[in-house]
Amino acid sequence: MRVIKLETSRLLLRLLQPGDGEQMEVLINDHDIASTTLTIPHPYPKGAADSFIQYRMEVARKGGGYSFGILDKSSGSFMGLVGLHIDKTHNRAELAYWLGKPYWNKGYMTEAAERVVRYAFDELKLNRVWAAAMTKNPASTHVMAKIGMRHEGTFRQHIKKWGVYEDVAYYGLLKEDKG
């Protein structure tokens, strides 16, 4: 598999690798992160990150998507994850992400997400990128709006997380929207 590294002014985005599991588990084992994502459990099971990384490496090898570790360029610290889940039939991808709490409210996720979306359009030649977030997570929908995604609708009580029905806002961006 080819090496994919994306850069921004402050960040290095590179495909997840086996050594990321321990740092990933430290950050992701947080109630506030898990409560606003559909598939992240809390507490996060020990060793689950390694299984996730192996799975996403296989998906990347087959071209079905890419999960990038977000690293601080200056320190090399692992900060979170941003990924694309590709639907080749429709030439589109879902953008998904999470960021460790110490890095919140500093613009890192907006920077990372914008770079990955640019990669999706410029390198992967996708036509559409979409993302979704629970409405109780306005920080996530703000990231989507800041990178140019348009609100396309809100599905009321669309998912059930920890026994509670949650509304989900959907955002999308077309290649033609980027000019």
Secondary structure as GFF3:
##gff-version 3
##sequence-region A 1 179
A	DSSP	beta_strand	5	7	.	.	.	ID=ss1
A	DSSP	beta_strand	11	15	.	.	.	ID=ss2
A	DSSP	three_ten_helix	18	20	.	.	.	ID=ss3
A	DSSP	alpha_helix	21	28	.	.	.	ID=ss4
A	DSSP	alpha_helix	31	34	.	.	.	ID=ss5
A	DSSP	alpha_helix	48	61	.	.	.	ID=ss6
A	DSSP	beta_strand	65	72	.	.	.	ID=ss7
A	DSSP	beta_strand	78	87	.	.	.	ID=ss8
A	DSSP	three_ten_helix	88	90	.	.	.	ID=ss9
A	DSSP	beta_strand	92	99	.	.	.	ID=ss10
A	DSSP	three_ten_helix	101	103	.	.	.	ID=ss11
A	DSSP	alpha_helix	108	122	.	.	.	ID=ss12
A	DSSP	beta_strand	128	134	.	.	.	ID=ss13
A	DSSP	alpha_helix	138	146	.	.	.	ID=ss14
A	DSSP	beta_strand	150	161	.	.	.	ID=ss15
A	DSSP	beta_strand	164	174	.	.	.	ID=ss16
A	DSSP	three_ten_helix	175	178	.	.	.	ID=ss17
###
